[in-house]
Amino acid sequence: MTTIEVIDRARYLLNEPLDATRSFPDNTSTFYTDTALLHFANIVQEEVQNELIQVYEDFFLTNTFLSVSAGTAEYALPTGTIKIRRVADVGSDGTDSYALYPVTINNRRIGNVSYTSGTINGGGYYLHGTRIVLTETPTFTDSSRIKIDYIPKLADLANSSDVSDIPSEHHGVLVWGVVSYALHQGQSDATKADLEYNKRKMEMKKQAESRQIQRSRRIKNTNGDAVLTRGVF
């Protein structure tokens, strides 16, 4: 669903619809403005993302490259980084991969680290606020060598045509979350909306939890008896 579709479905449930062809955001509503409902949608999206990450950490995993400059060890993290999952040197030909491991404050200068012109063998890094620091200063410049796999914060919804990166089959969670927040703001009974919002979040998390789990339905033992299994492979 687009942003305006999420908001208009929430409006329908709140019994305060507006013309779908209106300019967005329309803040002439007598009670719930588009701007307020958009604000709720972004709060809900952040809540839902955090819950998805709890059950499947790499749900929103993405990657980018550091633009490494000779003589510089510290770089800005990608905008909105929630967590770094892996840092690696992909090699000059883009095929090799040497992991750079996170280090603590007590061992930032410990380890077999070798940075040479155009090459990083092993090495480490640590985070400093919104920046990443390589344990040894590179002596080369390259914009596609140091690859970062990370979990980003989802971009806020802003325009009517924006589509949340929350799985599309679960956009109903956004709708009911907006309804819940709106009713609480208006000091109305939000019991039904809260229940529906929480139920849909649970369904979404159950689906996310099993995305990469392969379970055998049955195995046969040597006696030919069928045995149910719950193994993860």
Helices and strands as residue ranges (DSSP letters): H 3-13, H 34-55, E 62-68, E 74-76, E 81-89, E 98-102, E 114-116, E 119-121, E 124-128, E 131-134, E 142-152, G 168-170, H 171-185, H 191-209, E 218-220, E 226-228
